[in-house]
Amino acid sequence: MTTLLETRYRTVLRLLPAYYRRDREEEMVEVYLWDVDQEMQDQSRPTLGEVASVAALAVRSRLAATGAPRQYVLLGSAVRHFAVFAVLLQAAAAVVDRVLNLTWSSTHGAGDWEMFLSGFTGRGPLIGVAEAAEWTLPLLWTVGFFALLRDRRRLAQAAVLLAALPTLWPFVAPLVTELAPPEPWFATTTALFAWLPALALCAAYHRDAPAAVLPAGSPGLVFAACGVVMGASVVVVPAMGDTVWAPATCFVVGALGWLLLRRRRTDRSPACGAVALAALGLLLLSVRVAALYPWLGAGVPFVFIGGALGQAGALTLLTVVLAVVARRDLTAR
């Protein structure tokens, strides 16, 4: 006779994919019920810890590495590639932005240096602490990137979660300070650009996942190349120095390089790389459009509007090309 507790356990186990339940459901139910008195099984429920462990297993089994159906293996590989590419962009962007900021402030007179320091002082302790955290915490993207490539997964996960925290401040600040609410679409897409890679890294690089690797080059060389491209894009076109310009430019250059590398290789790159880049391109495009929209019709110089529109067009075209490549590769496998 099936008890209520067994029914509840089976309901929780439905979080798992079908292929996993077919092999393990009976064994798992037996383990869960092993030390529960028969008379108590109609009054008991799965504990919060048991539900959380099943939910974590559900994520791990859907973002699989080996031994799972093809769609789950490809999904897991795509999410892992997405996490590596996106964290790399975030890491390089954080370092380049702060290096350029410090360089400009320290080399253009006392007035610019005072303006830089005033961002952390003079507006109360809460805003000062928040501004300091907004400036320093994103540097942890770099820690997360190199920790991930060295297979220090716990460190990488903690670093990227902390690095993503400042993107929540614009939503919290109006509730606890007198700061004005943010532009909603830009704040939302910026938060997604931080939290989706962070959560993808935490979910996809579980204990059964393979170590993270780059398509080409060493982590230090690839990071330096991204930094050079981002820095050059801001220095050469300083009028376009918003928060999206440098990472989006680096993505365009990097994705084109990935396509060329893929074409030159006799062993084609896995389809998951194209899927990951297409998803990242779509995410960057949403941030680019959200950053541009408030400036349309606001009297902003044409060079800014034209450059941003051109970048949005390049992102759109490249994302479509990557999606087509991904579909062809998936069909061919």
C-alpha positions in Angstrom: 0.0 0.0 0.0 1.4 3.4 -1.0 1.6 5.9 1.8 1.2 9.6 1.6 4.9 10.1 2.3 5.9 7.8 -0.6 3.5 9.7 -2.9 5.1 13.0 -1.8 8.6 11.7 -2.4 7.6 10.5 -5.9 6.1 14.0 -6.5 9.4 15.6 -5.5 11.4 13.1 -7.7 9.4 14.3 -10.7 11.8 17.2 -10.8 14.3 14.8 -12.2 14.5 14.1 -15.9 12.7 11.0 -17.1 15.9 9.1 -18.0 17.2 9.5 -14.5 13.9 8.5 -12.8 13.7 5.4 -14.8 17.0 4.1 -13.5 16.9 5.5 -9.9 13.4 6.3 -8.7 12.6 3.1 -6.9 16.0 3.0 -5.3 15.8 6.6 -4.1 12.3 6.1 -2.7 13.5 3.1 -0.8 16.4 5.0 0.7 14.1 7.9 1.7 11.6 5.6 3.4 14.2 3.4 5.1 14.3 4.8 8.6 10.7 6.3 8.7 8.3 4.4 10.9 5.3 2.9 8.9 2.8 4.6 11.2 4.4 8.0 10.7 4.5 7.9 6.9 1.0 9.4 6.4 1.9 12.4 8.6 5.4 13.1 7.4 6.7 15.2 4.5 10.0 15.3 2.7 12.3 17.7 4.5 13.5 21.0 3.0 17.0 19.6 2.7 15.8 16.5 0.8 13.8 18.7 -1.6 16.8 21.0 -2.1 19.1 18.0 -2.8 16.7 16.6 -5.4 16.4 20.0 -7.0 20.2 20.2 -7.2 20.4 16.7 -8.7 17.7 17.7 -11.2 19.9 20.6 -12.4 23.0 18.4 -12.4 21.4 15.6 -14.4 20.0 18.1 -17.0 23.3 19.8 -17.5 25.0 16.4 -17.9 28.5 15.6 -19.2 28.4 11.9 -20.1 26.0 9.0 -19.8 22.9 11.0 -20.4 20.7 11.4 -23.5 22.2 13.6 -26.3 20.0 16.7 -25.6 21.1 16.9 -22.0 24.8 16.4 -22.9 24.6 19.2 -25.5 22.6 21.5 -23.1 25.2 21.0 -20.4 28.1 21.7 -22.7 26.4 24.8 -24.2 25.8 26.2 -20.7 29.4 25.6 -19.7 30.7 27.3 -22.8 28.3 30.2 -22.2 29.6 30.6 -18.6 33.2 30.6 -19.7 32.7 33.1 -22.5 30.5 35.4 -20.5 32.7 35.4 -17.4 35.7 36.2 -19.6 33.9 39.2 -21.0 32.9 40.4 -17.6 36.4 39.9 -16.1 38.2 41.8 -18.9 35.6 44.6 -18.9 35.9 45.1 -15.1 39.7 45.4 -15.2 39.8 47.6 -18.3 37.1 50.0 -17.1 38.9 50.5 -13.8 42.4 50.8 -15.3 41.1 53.5 -17.7 39.2 55.2 -15.0 42.2 55.4 -12.7 44.5 56.4 -15.5 42.3 59.3 -16.6 41.6 60.5 -13.1 45.2 60.4 -12.0 46.7 62.1 -15.1 44.3 64.9 -15.8 44.9 67.2 -12.8 43.7 67.5 -9.3 40.1 68.3 -10.3 39.6 65.0 -12.0 41.1 63.1 -9.1 38.9 64.9 -6.6 35.9 64.1 -8.8 36.9 60.4 -8.7 37.3 60.4 -4.9 34.0 62.3 -4.4 32.2 59.2 -5.7 33.1 57.4 -2.5 32.8 60.3 0.0 30.5 63.2 0.9 27.2 61.4 0.4 26.9 59.5 3.6 28.4 56.2 4.8 25.8 53.9 3.2 26.2 55.3 -0.3 30.0 55.5 0.2 30.2 51.8 1.1 27.9 50.9 -1.8 30.0 52.9 -4.3 33.2 51.2 -3.0 31.6 47.8 -3.4 30.4 48.7 -6.9 33.9 49.6 -7.8 35.8 46.7 -6.2 33.5 43.7 -6.3 33.3 43.4 -10.1 37.1 42.7 -10.1 36.1 39.3 -8.6 35.0 38.3 -12.2 38.7 38.0 -12.9 39.2 35.8 -9.8 36.3 33.7 -10.9 37.6 33.3 -14.5 41.1 32.2 -13.6 39.8 30.0 -10.7 37.4 28.3 -13.1 40.2 27.6 -15.7 42.3 26.2 -12.9 39.4 23.9 -11.8 38.9 25.7 -8.5 35.2 25.5 -8.8 34.0 26.5 -5.3 36.3 29.6 -5.4 35.0 30.5 -8.9 31.4 30.1 -7.9 31.8 32.3 -4.8 33.8 34.9 -6.8 31.2 35.4 -9.6 28.3 35.5 -7.2 29.9 38.3 -5.3 31.0 40.0 -8.5 27.4 40.1 -9.7 26.0 41.6 -6.5 26.6 45.3 -7.5 24.0 45.0 -10.3 21.3 44.7 -7.7 22.2 48.1 -6.0 20.3 50.2 -8.6 17.1 48.4 -7.6 17.8 48.6 -3.8 19.2 52.2 -3.7 15.9 54.1 -4.2 14.4 52.1 -1.3 17.1 53.0 1.3 18.5 56.3 0.0 17.4 59.4 -1.9 18.9 58.2 -5.2 16.6 58.2 -8.2 15.3 54.9 -9.6 17.3 53.5 -12.5 16.3 53.3 -16.1 14.4 50.0 -15.7 15.3 48.2 -19.0 19.0 49.0 -18.8 19.2 48.1 -15.1 17.4 44.8 -15.8 19.4 43.8 -18.8 22.7 44.7 -17.0 21.7 42.5 -14.1 20.8 39.7 -16.4 24.2 40.1 -18.1 25.8 39.5 -14.7 23.6 37.0 -13.1 22.9 34.6 -16.0 26.7 33.9 -16.4 27.1 33.6 -12.6 24.2 31.2 -12.2 25.2 29.3 -15.3 28.7 28.7 -13.9 27.3 27.6 -10.5 24.8 25.2 -12.1 26.8 23.8 -15.0 30.2 23.3 -13.4 29.0 20.7 -10.9 31.1 17.9 -9.5 30.5 15.6 -12.4 31.2 18.2 -15.1 34.5 18.3 -17.0 37.1 21.0 -16.4 36.7 24.3 -18.2 38.8 24.8 -21.3 39.1 27.6 -23.8 38.8 27.0 -27.6 42.3 28.3 -28.1 45.2 29.9 -26.2 46.1 30.0 -22.5 43.8 31.8 -20.0 46.3 34.6 -19.5 46.8 35.2 -23.2 43.1 35.2 -24.0 42.3 37.5 -21.1 45.1 39.9 -22.1 43.8 39.9 -25.7 40.3 40.7 -24.6 41.7 43.5 -22.4 43.7 45.0 -25.3 40.6 44.9 -27.6 38.4 46.5 -25.0 40.9 49.2 -24.1 41.6 50.0 -27.7 37.9 50.3 -28.5 37.5 53.0 -25.8 40.8 54.8 -26.5 40.3 55.0 -30.3 36.6 56.0 -30.1 36.3 57.8 -26.7 32.9 59.2 -27.5 31.5 55.6 -27.4 32.8 54.8 -23.9 29.6 53.6 -22.3 29.5 50.4 -20.3 28.4 48.3 -23.2 30.7 49.4 -26.0 33.9 47.7 -24.9 32.5 44.2 -24.1 30.2 44.2 -27.1 33.2 45.2 -29.4 35.3 42.4 -27.8 32.5 39.9 -28.4 32.2 40.8 -32.1 36.0 40.4 -32.5 36.1 37.2 -30.5 33.1 35.6 -32.2 34.5 36.4 -35.6 37.8 34.9 -34.5 36.0 31.8 -33.2 34.2 31.4 -36.6 37.5 31.7 -38.5 39.2 29.2 -36.1 36.3 26.8 -36.6 36.6 27.1 -40.4 40.3 26.4 -40.4 40.1 23.3 -38.2 39.6 19.9 -39.8 37.9 18.7 -36.6 34.9 21.0 -36.3 34.2 22.7 -33.0 31.3 21.3 -31.1 27.9 22.7 -31.7 27.6 23.9 -28.2 30.2 26.6 -28.8 28.0 28.2 -31.5 24.9 27.9 -29.3 26.7 29.5 -26.4 28.0 32.4 -28.5 24.6 33.0 -30.0 23.0 33.1 -26.6 25.7 35.5 -25.3 25.3 37.7 -28.4 21.6 37.9 -27.9 22.1 38.9 -24.3 24.7 41.6 -25.2 22.3 42.8 -27.9 19.6 43.3 -25.4 21.9 45.3 -23.1 23.1 47.4 -26.2 19.5 48.2 -27.2 18.5 49.0 -23.6 21.5 51.4 -23.2 20.8 53.1 -26.5 17.0 53.6 -26.2 16.9 56.4 -23.6 19.3 58.5 -25.8 17.2 58.4 -28.9 15.8 61.8 -29.5 17.7 63.3 -26.6 20.0 65.5 -28.6 23.0 63.2 -28.1 25.8 63.6 -30.7 25.2 61.6 -33.9 28.6 59.8 -33.5 27.3 58.1 -30.4 23.9 57.2 -31.8 25.4 56.1 -35.1 28.2 54.0 -33.4 25.7 52.4 -31.0 23.3 51.6 -33.9 26.2 50.2 -35.9 27.3 48.0 -33.0 23.7 46.8 -32.5 23.5 45.9 -36.2 26.8 44.0 -36.0 25.6 42.1 -32.9 22.3 41.2 -34.6 24.0 39.9 -37.8 26.7 38.0 -35.9 24.1 36.4 -33.5 22.0 35.3 -36.5 25.1 33.8 -38.2 26.0 32.0 -35.0 22.5 30.7 -34.6 22.5 29.3 -38.2 25.9 27.7 -37.6 24.6 26.1 -34.3 21.5 24.8 -36.0 23.5 23.2 -38.8 26.0 21.6 -36.4 23.2 20.3 -34.2 21.4 18.8 -37.3 24.6 17.2 -38.5 25.4 15.5 -35.2 
